Amino acid sequence: MDIIWKIAEEKIREAMKNGEFDELPGFGKPIEIDDLSHIPEELRIGYLMLKNAGYVSEEVNLKKELMTIEDLLRCCEDEKEKEQLMRKLNEKLVRWNALMKKRNKTNSVALREYQQRINDKFR
C-alpha cells in the first residue's frame, strides 16, 4: 500500500503545481471543522448525516448554544459581561423549556432514565 500512497501523493503534488485545484470552491479558505464534542460519540455519524441534509433540530442547536454560554460564564471575569451572558442564558433556557414542553413528554420511568443518560453525556 505504501507505493500506492506515494504515487497518489506525487499525482496530487503535480496537479497542485499545474494549478488544477485553483478553481475549486473554497480554495484558499480555511476548512470549517464542526465541533462535535457536544454530541455523544455513537450519535455523531447520524448527526452529521442529518445536519448535511438540513435536518438538525432546533433543540440540538439550542443545546449547543447553552453549553457555549455556560463555558463563557465560567471563564468570564467582567461583571457587566457576566450579566449579559446570564441574560442570554436565561433567554435560551426559556426557549429550551418551551421546546421540551412542546414535545409532550410522558411520565415513563424508562424515558426519565434515558433523558438522564443523555443529559450526562451533554455535560
N, C-alpha and C positions, 0 to 999 in steps of 0.2 A: 504494500500500500504506500510505502514511502516514495517510490518512484512516481506513482500517480500524483501524489501530493506535490512533488517537485515540478512535474510537468504542468499541473494546474496553476501553480504559483508563477511559473515562467510565462504562461499564456496571459495571466492577469496583469503581470508587470508590463508585458508587451502591449496589451490593449490600453493600459493607462498611459504609457509613453506615446502611443499614437492618438490619444485624446478620445478614444471611443466611449469613455464614461462621462465625458464633459457635458453632454446634453441630457443626462438622466435627471428626472425630477429630484430635487433635494440635493443636488450636487453642491458640495462646499458648505452645506448647512450641518449643524450638529444633529446627531441622531437623538430623537426624543425617546428616552427609555422610561417605561412605566415602572413606578414603584409599586410592586405587588406585595409588599410586606404586610399590608392590612388584609390580605386575602389568605385564608388557610391554604397550605401547600397543595392539598388534594383537590382544591376547587379552582386553582389558578388556570388550568387549561380551559375549563368550561367558561370561566370568567372572561378570558381573552377572546374566546370564540364569540361569546355574546357581545362583548364590547366592540369587536371588529365588525359585527353585524349591526351595531347600533342599538342593542337591546339592554344596555346596562341600566338597571333600575335607579330611580331617584334615591332609594334607600341606600344603595351602595355608595353613591357619590356623596350623600349627606353624611354617612358614617365616616368616610374618608376625611371630609371637611372637619367634622367634630374632633377626630383624632389629631389633625394638624393643629387646630386651635388649642387643644389641650397641651400639646407639645410646646407650642409657643408660650402658653401661660406658664409652664414650668420653667422656661428659660428667661422669661421677661423680668426685668428689674425696675422698669419705669412704671410708676403707679398709674399715670394717665393712660399709658398704653394697655396696662392690665385691665383697666376699667373698660376700655373699648373692646378688648378681646373677650371679657366676661359678657358684655352686652351681645356681642356676636355669637358667643357660645350659647347664651340663653335663647336667642332667636332660633338658632339651628336646633336646639333641643326641643323647643316648642313645635317646630316643623316635624322633627323626628317622631315625637309623641303623637302628633296628629296622623302621621302616616301609619304608625303602628296600630292606632285605634281603628283606622280605616280598614286594616287587614282583617278585623273581626276575629281576634284570637279566641280560642276555646280555653276552657279550664283543664285541659288534659295534662296529667302529670308527665306523660312522655314528652309532650310539647314543651313544657316548662324546663324539663331536664335538657332537652335538645337546645333550647334557647340559651340556657346557662352555658352549655359547652361552646356554643357559637360566640357568646359574649366573652368567654375566657380566651378564645382564640384571637379575638379582636384586640384584646388588651395586652 
